[in-house]
Amino acid sequence: MSDWENIEALLYSGQTENMELALLLAKGEGKDLRPRFQQLQDCLAFYEEQYRALYSFPKLFNQIREKGLQLSGLGLFELPDCLLALAPLAKSVDISRNNLRKFPLFLLHFQQAETFNLAHNQLVQLPDHFWSLKQIKALHLEDNLLIRLPERIERLNQLEELSISFQRASKLPASLAQLQALKGLFIQLDSLDRFPMVIFELRNLERLILQGQGVQLLPQEIGQLQNLQFLALRELPLEELPPSLGQLPQLHSLHLVGLSRLGQLPEFLCELPQLQALNLNDTPLNGLPQNLAGWKNLRALSLFGTGIQPHDEQQWQAKIQAAIGTIEELIWDF
C-alpha cells in the first residue's frame, strides 16, 4: 500500500484522530485534503436531512461500504456534488425512483461500483464516458426517457445484468451481441417495431424477461438460448408460441403472464424436462395440456386469472397429482 493509500485509509476510517492525522500527513506530501474533508462533512449533513437521522462518520462510511450509495426513492431532482467524496467506498450506486433529468457527472468517478441502478428517473441520455466504466456488472435503466442504447455499450464487457426500456427506440444496437458475459436481460418491448434478434446471439443468457405490446411474434430462434433457466413473457400480444420453446433443456421457471391472445398452451411445453415453476397468471386459457406427466419436476403452478374453473376442484387436483405428483405450491383461480 502506497503512502497516499495509507493516508486515504486514515481519512476513511471515520475516527476523528485518524482523520485529523490524514490531513496533516497529506499536507506533508504537498496535498490539501481539507476540501475533501469538507465534502465528507457535507455528506453527513445531506444524509441527515434525507433520512432524518443523526449520522456520524463511522455510521456513514459503514453504510456506504455495506450498501453502496443508496439514494433510491427520495424524490430528488439533483444530487449534491459532495457525494463524490464517497466514491472510494461504494461498490454500488442506486439512485433509482427519483426525478433526475441529467446524469450526475461526478458518478463517473465511482470506479469501484459494479452495480448502477438508474431506473425510474427521467434521464434522456447518459454521457459518453459512462460507457467506459468497464467494471460495471449490473446496469438498470428501465423507465427513463431514453430513446436509444448506443453501440458503445459493447465496452461494458463485464456486464452480467441489464434492464432497459425506451421512449422511442426502434431497435437494439448490434453491438449488444458482444456482451457475452450477460446472464440476465430485461427489455420493455413497447417501442420496438420488431423482435430484437440480437438477443439470440447472447448464448450465455440464463434469465430473460420480455414485456410489452411492441412485438406480436416470438421467433423460433428462442431455442438457441440453450442456457436459459428463467423465462418470463409478460403482456405480449402473442397468439402462439414457437415449438422451439419446448427445447430449452435447462429451463426451470416459465412465466407466461398477461398473454391475453394466447388462449391455449401447446403440448410441447410438457417436453421441458427441468420445469419446476409455471406461472400462467392473467393469461386466459381453455385448459391445460393433456400430457401433464411431462411436468414430472413441477413444484409450483399458478393459474390465477386464467379462467380455468374445474367443476370439481378435488377431481382436478387429483388428476394433476396422478400425472405429476405432489405440487408444493398450487394457486387456483377461485
Residue pairs with C-beta under 8 A, 6 or more apart in sequence:
1 9
3 25
3 29
4 29
4 31
6 25
7 22
7 25
7 26
7 29
7 33
8 22
8 88
10 18
10 19
10 21
10 22
10 25
11 18
11 19
11 22
11 23
11 33
11 36
11 37
11 40
12 61
12 88
12 89
13 19
13 61
14 56
14 57
14 58
14 59
14 60
14 61
14 62
15 57
15 58
16 57
19 37
19 57
22 33
23 33
23 34
23 37
26 32
26 33
27 33
36 85
38 82
39 81
39 82
39 84
39 85
40 57
40 82
40 85
40 86
42 80
42 82
43 60
43 82
43 83
43 85
43 86
44 55
44 56
44 57
44 60
46 80
46 82
46 83
47 53
47 55
47 60
48 54
48 55
50 71
50 74
61 89
63 70
64 86
64 89
64 90
65 89
65 91
67 92
68 90
68 91
68 92
68 93
68 94
68 113
68 115
69 83
69 86
69 90
69 92
69 93
69 94
69 95
69 110
69 113
70 92
70 94
71 79
71 94
71 95
71 98
72 94
72 95
72 96
72 97
72 98
72 117
73 96
73 97
73 98
74 98
75 98
75 99
76 95
76 98
76 99
76 100
77 98
77 99
77 100
77 101
78 100
78 102
78 104
79 95
79 100
79 104
79 106
79 107
81 104
81 106
83 104
83 106
84 106
84 109
87 106
87 109
87 110
87 111
87 112
88 112
89 112
90 110
90 112
90 113
91 112
91 113
91 114
91 115
92 113
92 114
92 115
92 116
92 117
93 107
93 110
93 113
93 115
93 116
93 117
94 115
94 117
95 104
95 107
95 117
95 118
95 121
96 117
96 118
96 119
96 120
96 121
96 140
97 119
97 120
97 121
98 120
98 121
99 121
99 122
100 118
100 121
100 122
100 123
101 121
101 122
101 123
101 124
102 123
103 118
103 123
103 125
103 126
103 127
103 130
105 127
107 116
108 127
108 129
108 130
108 133
110 133
111 133
111 135
112 135
113 133
113 135
113 136
114 135
114 136
114 137
114 138
115 136
115 137
115 138
115 139
116 133
116 136
116 138
116 139
116 140
117 138
117 140
118 126
118 139
118 140
118 141
118 144
119 140
119 141
119 142
119 143
119 144
119 163
120 142
120 143
120 144
121 143
121 144
122 144
122 145
123 141
123 144
123 145
123 146
124 144
124 145
124 146
124 147
125 146
125 147
126 146
128 152
131 150
131 152
131 153
131 155
131 156
132 155
133 156
134 155
134 156
134 157
134 158
135 158
136 156
136 158
136 159
137 158
137 159
137 160
137 161
138 159
138 160
138 161
138 162
139 156
139 159
139 161
139 162
139 163
140 161
140 162
140 163
141 162
141 163
141 164
141 165
142 163
142 164
142 165
142 186
142 188
143 165
143 188
144 165
144 167
145 167
146 164
146 165
146 166
146 167
146 169
147 166
147 167
147 168
147 169
148 166
148 169
148 173
149 164
149 166
149 169
149 172
149 173
149 176
150 173
151 173
151 174
151 175
152 175
153 159
153 173
153 175
153 176
153 179
154 173
154 175
154 176
154 178
154 179
156 179
157 178
157 179
157 181
158 181
159 179
159 181
159 182
160 181
160 182
160 183
160 184
161 182
161 183
161 184
161 185
162 179
162 182
162 184
162 185
162 186
163 185
163 186
163 187
163 209
164 186
164 187
164 188
165 187
165 188
165 190
165 191
165 212
166 188
166 190
166 191
166 192
167 191
168 191
169 191
169 192
170 191
170 192
170 193
171 192
171 193
171 194
171 196
172 187
172 192
172 196
172 198
172 199
173 198
174 198
176 196
176 198
176 199
176 201
176 202
177 198
177 201
177 202
179 202
180 202
180 203
180 204
181 204
182 202
182 204
182 205
183 204
183 205
183 206
183 207
184 205
184 206
184 207
184 208
185 199
185 202
185 205
185 207
185 208
185 209
186 208
186 209
186 210
186 211
187 196
187 199
187 209
187 210
187 211
188 211
188 212
189 195
189 196
189 210
189 211
189 212
189 213
189 214
189 215
189 236
190 212
190 213
190 214
191 214
192 212
192 214
192 215
193 214
193 215
194 215
195 215
195 217
195 218
195 219
197 219
197 221
199 205
199 208
200 219
200 221
200 222
200 224
200 225
202 225
203 224
203 225
203 226
203 227
204 227
205 225
205 227
205 228
206 227
206 228
206 229
206 230
207 228
207 229
207 230
207 231
208 225
208 228
208 230
208 231
208 232
209 231
209 232
209 234
210 232
210 233
210 234
210 236
211 232
211 233
211 234
211 235
211 236
212 234
212 235
212 236
213 235
213 236
213 237
215 236
215 237
216 236
216 237
216 238
216 239
217 238
218 233
218 236
218 238
218 241
218 242
218 245
219 242
220 242
220 243
220 244
221 244
222 242
222 244
222 245
222 248
223 242
223 244
223 245
223 247
223 248
224 244
225 248
226 248
226 249
226 250
227 250
228 248
228 250
228 251
229 250
229 251
229 252
229 253
230 251
230 252
230 253
231 248
231 251
231 253
231 254
231 255
232 254
232 255
232 257
232 279
233 255
233 256
233 257
233 259
234 255
234 257
234 258
235 257
235 258
235 259
235 260
236 259
237 260
237 261
238 259
238 261
238 262
239 261
239 262
239 263
240 262
240 266
241 256
241 262
241 266
241 269
243 266
243 268
245 268
245 269
246 266
246 268
246 269
246 270
246 271
246 272
247 271
248 272
249 273
249 274
250 274
251 272
251 274
251 275
252 274
252 275
252 276
252 277
252 297
253 275
253 276
253 277
253 279
254 269
254 272
254 275
254 277
254 278
254 279
255 278
255 279
256 262
256 265
256 278
256 279
256 280
256 283
257 279
257 280
257 281
257 282
257 283
258 281
258 282
258 283
259 283
260 282
260 283
260 284
262 283
262 284
262 285
263 284
263 285
263 286
264 285
264 286
264 287
265 280
265 285
265 288
265 289
266 289
267 289
267 290
267 291
269 275
269 289
270 289
270 291
270 292
270 293
270 294
270 295
271 294
272 294
272 295
273 297
274 297
275 295
275 297
275 298
276 297
276 298
276 299
276 300
277 298
277 299
277 300
277 301
278 295
278 298
278 300
278 301
278 302
279 300
279 302
280 301
280 302
280 303
280 306
281 302
281 303
281 304
281 305
281 306
282 304
282 305
282 306
283 305
283 306
284 305
284 306
284 307
285 303
285 306
285 307
285 308
287 308
288 308
292 319
292 320
292 323
292 324
293 323
293 324
295 323
295 324
296 324
296 325
298 324
298 327
299 327
299 328
299 329
300 327
300 328
300 329
300 330
301 320
301 327
301 329
301 330
301 331
302 329
302 331
303 331
303 332
303 333
304 331
304 332
304 333
305 333
306 333
307 333
308 332
308 333
309 333
309 334
310 316
313 332
313 334
317 330
320 327
320 330
321 327
